[in-house]
Amino acid sequence: MTAQTTPRQRWMAILARASRAEIAELAGPDLPQHDVLKAPETGTVMVEGRAGGAGRRFNLGETTVTRCVVRLSDGPMGFSYALGRDARKARLAAILDARLQREAAGSPLHRAVDELAARQSAARELASRKSAATKVDFFTLVRGA
């Protein structure tokens, strides 16, 4: 977590990267009472890329995103944005966002999100190692220099 990233930004990023099954596992079978303020709706957003990962930004294309907003019966509002058209995942992620705001750091739910973050990090690390194994470095030989 960087100095500018809040705990909420961190867990929302973790939830956004999680699969529907992982979100459902975190949410558990008994969902808290809640009102759906904005029902899950699907739209498109522009995705930006960077040349070489750190260069100038450019518009890569559009992707489908589903968003949802809920309010728990005791007050906290939860938001979510999920890639794709999975309305159930977006709703469950919004409920989890609201629950995470309500619960103290170190609670079982916060620890479960931390474990999910560790699994996501390990999967990224593995993918990075597999990709690095196929990297080819090109260089130019100059004759007579």
N, C-alpha and C positions, 0 to 999 in steps of 0.2 A: 504494500500500500504506500503510495507516494504521499508527500506532505500535503498535497492538494486534494487527495481522495478521502472522502468521508467513509465511515463504516457502511452507511446506507448505499453509497455508490458502489462499494465493493460487493455487498451482497446482491444488489440488483444486477450487477454484471455477472455474478456467479449464476443467478437464477436464469438470466437471459441465455447463457451458454448451456444450461442443463437440458437434458432430454425430458420428455413428458413423463417417462417412468420415474426418473430421479425426482422430479417435482412432486409427483403423486406420492412417492415414498416419504418425502419430507413433510408433506401436508398431512399425511395420515388419513385414517378412515373417517374420523369425525371432524368435519369442518366447522369452524365457529360461525355463529349467526352473523350474517352480513347482508348489506344491501348492495346491489350492483348499480353504481352510479352511471357508468358508461359500459354498456354491454360489449363483449368482445366484438371488435370490428376489424376487418382486414383492409389494408391499403398498401400503397407502395411508397418507398422512400429511396432517395438517391444514395448510392454507396460511393464513397470516395476512396481512391487508392493513392499511394505515394510511389513514385519511381524509385526503385531500389529499396523500398521500405522506409526511407528517410528523406527522399527528395521532394520535388514539387508535387503538390496535390493535383489530382485530375479526377473527373467523374468516370467511375468505372462502369456504372449501369444502375438499374433499378432492381430492388428486391421486395418481396412481399413480407409485410409485417402485420401482426395482429396485436392490438392493444386493448387494455381493459382497466377499469377503475372501480374499486370496491370500497365500502366503509364498513368496518366492524361495528357491531352493536354497541361497543363501549367507546367508540369514537375514532380510532386511527383509520386513515385512508391509505389504501395500497394501490400502487400503480404497476403496470407491467407492459413491456414490449417484447414480443417473441417473434423470431424469424418464422416465416411460413404462415399457414392458415389454421393452426391448432388453437381453436377458441378455448378448449378445456385447459390447455397448458397456460394460456394467458390469464385465465380466471384464477387458477390455482396459484400462479406466481404472484398475482396481485394480492391474494389473501395472505400468502407467506410474507410479502413485503409489509403488510399491515401488522401481522403477528410479530415480526422481527422488530418493528418499531416499539411495540408494546412491551416486549420481554427484555430483561436486563442482559447485558453482555455476559457471556459465560453460561447462559441457560442451555438446556439440552438442545433446543432448536438452533441456537447460535453455534453450538459445537458441531451439530450435524451439517450446517452450512460450511463450516470450516473444513470438515472432512471431505465434503463434496468439492471444495476448492482445491484441496490437496490432490484428489483424484484427477481433476481437470488439469492441474499443473503437471502431474506425472504423464498424462496422456499427451499434452503438448510437448513435453520433453522427449518422449519416445518418438513422436512424429518428427521433431526437429533432428534427432539423431539419425533416423532413417533417411531423411532428406539430405543431411550433410554427407552421408555415406555415398550418395550419388553425385555429389558436387564435382564439377570439372572446372579446373582453373585454366584459362587460356592465356597465353603470353606470346609475345612477338619477339623473334630473334632478329637482330640487326647484324647483317654481315659487314665486315670491314670497318666497324666503328671502333 
